[in-house]
Amino acid sequence: MEYTTLYIIGNGFDIHHGINSRYTDYETWLEANMPEVYGKILENFMHTDSDWWKDFEQNLSTFNVEGYAAERAQENYPDLFSDNLAREFDTIVYKSKQDAELLLHEILRSFESWIRSLNAPNPTKRIFIRRGQSLFINFNYTSTLEKIYGIPKCHICYIHGSVDGSEPFIVGHGNIPQQRNSGEILIDEEERDYVVDMAERSVQDAATILRKDVQGIIKKHWDVWEKMANVDRICIYGFSFSEIDMPYLQHILLEVSSDVAFEISYYSDEDYQKILKFVYDNSLKPQQYQLVKLSDLISDSQLSLFDM
């Protein structure tokens, strides 16, 4: 099929349809349903105030690697006069990484459980969407497009995974941690404990699971980008324009014509400013884009799955 319209769907789209999918909703759900995991997040991540939860994914980068490693080292501190000192050092490395992996996997599983528990979308909030010759890049895990718009799954790329299990969930921040080289002189013995240093390396290695490999995801979906050659209209609905997801937009711009038309939704003044920055950074002409609110796109005709 020759696609002429590209839809980029973000979390604001689901929120518009009445789904309680804000990160702050995850905090509320987690505290009520998995309080132990909630407590572990508060204990092992830094600056976990109300603002922290508003940007949960990016703030996964605040995992307190040094503090967590110091605790693991203390729990498994070796007998420095032991005949099996090398084995005890190996135990510290293994246990530190294993404990961190168990903790972080537990947190990510809780996020997936929350996503699977989300309420159904409200069909009365449906907006006008062109289904013919349209391709969808969906940053949400939910199946709103399929459930209340009747979009065939073959026209949707769930870029970060889907609740149907066809693709694993991808959750994470975009920061690149600074790591020591293995041959680097590690410490001034008066300032840093070698045992803690070993544990920290192991925990840092485990924490890579919290990082979203955006460039790897882009390469994986090379076949999707190839379908955009004839796209002359891009509708960006409910997209947050967060820093970690901007490389996707930059790559899409490389695949489409420079004079492609944009329709971009916003909800708040903050959204509006982010969009204007995107417009300025990419030198879009005034006649090339239109800013809208999703609430203004609600159409009674969209209540039928058979409308085109």
HUKAFEN-V519952 format. One record per residue. PSI is psi in radians with two decimals (none if undefined). OMEGA is omega as a letter, one per 40 degrees, with the letter a starting at -180 (999 if undefined). BURIAL is # if it has 16 or more other C-alpha atoms within 10 Angstrom, else .. Layout:
{{PSI OMEGA BURIAL} {PSI OMEGA BURIAL}}
This chain:
{{2.48 i .} {1.99 a .} {2.30 i #} {-0.29 i #} {2.33 i #} {2.23 i #} {2.25 i #} {2.03 a #} {2.16 i #} {-3.10 a #} {-0.49 i #} {-0.46 i #} {-0.81 i #} {-0.70 i #} {-0.71 i .} {-0.60 a #} {0.29 i #} {0.22 i #} {2.32 a #} {1.23 a #} {0.31 i #} {2.69 i #} {-0.56 i #} {-0.46 i #} {-0.61 i .} {-0.76 i #} {-0.83 a #} {-0.80 i .} {-0.77 a #} {-0.77 i #} {-0.61 a .} {-0.61 a .} {-0.48 a .} {1.14 a .} {-0.51 i .} {-0.74 i .} {-0.71 i #} {-0.78 i #} {-0.64 i .} {-0.61 i .} {-0.80 i #} {-0.60 a .} {-0.60 a .} {-0.02 i #} {2.66 a #} {2.54 i #} {0.72 a .} {1.11 i .} {-2.97 a .} {-0.59 i .} {-0.54 i .} {-0.75 a #} {-0.44 a #} {-0.42 i #} {0.94 a .} {-0.88 a #} {-0.91 a #} {-0.60 a #} {-0.03 i #} {-0.31 i #} {-0.17 a #} {0.24 i #} {2.22 a #} {1.35 a #} {-0.82 a #} {-0.80 a .} {-0.74 i .} {-0.73 a #} {-0.70 i #} {-0.67 i #} {-0.75 i .} {-0.69 i #} {-0.72 i #} {-0.70 a .} {-0.52 a .} {0.44 a #} {2.29 a #} {2.80 i #} {1.89 a .} {-0.17 i .} {0.18 a .} {2.57 i .} {-0.27 a .} {0.65 a .} {-0.72 a .} {-0.71 i .} {-0.66 i .} {-0.62 i #} {-0.74 i #} {-0.64 i .} {-0.71 i #} {-0.80 i #} {-0.82 a #} {-0.86 a .} {-0.68 a #} {-0.80 a #} {-0.75 a #} {-0.80 a .} {-0.72 i #} {-0.73 i #} {-0.74 i #} {-0.76 i .} {-0.87 a #} {-0.63 i #} {-0.66 i .} {-0.72 i .} {-0.79 a #} {-0.62 i #} {-0.62 i .} {-0.65 i #} {-0.75 i #} {-0.70 i #} {-0.70 i .} {-0.79 i #} {-0.74 a #} {-0.28 a .} {-0.06 a .} {2.57 i .} {2.79 a .} {2.66 i #} {2.66 i #} {1.95 a .} {-0.34 i #} {-0.13 i .} {0.15 a #} {2.51 a #} {2.98 i #} {2.16 i #} {2.30 i #} {2.08 a #} {-0.59 i #} {2.31 i .} {0.57 a .} {2.41 i #} {2.48 a #} {2.20 i #} {1.91 a #} {2.02 i #} {-0.08 i #} {2.76 i #} {-0.28 a #} {2.89 a #} {0.61 a #} {-0.75 a #} {-0.68 a #} {-0.73 a .} {-0.82 a .} {-0.01 i #} {-0.19 i #} {0.49 i .} {2.16 i #} {2.44 a .} {-0.50 a .} {-0.22 i .} {0.11 a #} {2.28 i #} {1.93 i #} {1.59 a #} {-0.48 a #} {0.35 i #} {2.97 a #} {2.68 i #} {-0.30 a #} {-0.08 i .} {0.02 a .} {-0.46 i .} {2.42 i .} {2.62 i .} {2.42 i #} {2.05 a #} {2.42 i #} {3.04 i #} {3.07 a #} {0.11 a #} {2.56 i #} {1.98 a .} {2.56 i .} {2.16 a .} {2.59 i .} {2.55 i .} {2.60 a .} {-0.47 a .} {0.09 a .} {2.49 i .} {2.11 a .} {-0.89 a .} {2.76 i .} {2.01 a .} {-0.43 i .} {-0.33 a .} {-0.44 a .} {2.42 a .} {2.23 a .} {-0.64 i .} {-0.77 i #} {-0.67 i #} {-0.73 i #} {-0.77 i #} {-0.69 a #} {-0.69 i #} {-0.72 a #} {-0.74 i #} {-0.69 i #} {-0.66 i #} {-0.74 i #} {-0.59 a #} {-0.15 i #} {-0.34 i #} {-0.34 a #} {-0.03 a #} {2.34 i #} {2.09 a #} {1.41 a #} {-0.77 a #} {-0.63 i .} {-0.67 i .} {-0.72 i .} {-0.78 i #} {-0.66 a .} {-0.62 a .} {0.61 a .} {-0.57 a .} {-0.49 i .} {-0.77 a #} {-0.58 a .} {-0.32 a .} {-0.01 a #} {0.12 a #} {-0.55 a .} {0.20 i #} {2.21 i #} {0.04 a #} {2.29 i #} {2.15 i #} {2.04 a #} {1.89 a #} {2.12 i #} {0.36 a #} {2.42 a #} {-0.25 a #} {0.64 i #} {2.67 a .} {-0.68 a .} {-0.47 a #} {-0.07 a #} {-0.59 i .} {-0.52 i .} {-0.81 i .} {-0.71 i .} {-0.67 i .} {-0.71 i .} {-0.70 a #} {-0.48 i .} {-0.39 a .} {-0.25 a #} {2.96 i #} {2.60 a .} {-0.30 i .} {0.36 i .} {2.51 a #} {2.48 a #} {2.45 i #} {2.06 a #} {2.24 i #} {2.63 i #} {2.77 i #} {-0.79 a .} {2.99 i .} {-0.62 i .} {-0.75 i .} {-0.80 a #} {-0.77 a #} {-0.66 i .} {-0.69 i .} {-0.75 i #} {-0.62 i .} {-0.74 i .} {-0.76 i #} {-0.80 a #} {-0.81 a .} {-0.49 a .} {0.22 i .} {0.73 i .} {2.41 i #} {2.65 a .} {-0.65 a .} {-0.04 a .} {-0.26 a .} {2.70 i #} {2.33 i .} {2.33 a .} {2.92 i #} {2.40 a #} {-0.59 a #} {-0.42 i .} {-0.13 a .} {0.00 i .} {2.29 a #} {2.28 i .} {-0.56 a .} {-0.38 a .} {-0.07 i #} {-0.20 i #} {2.28 i .} {-0.16 a .} {0.01 i .} {2.48 i .} {none 999 .}}
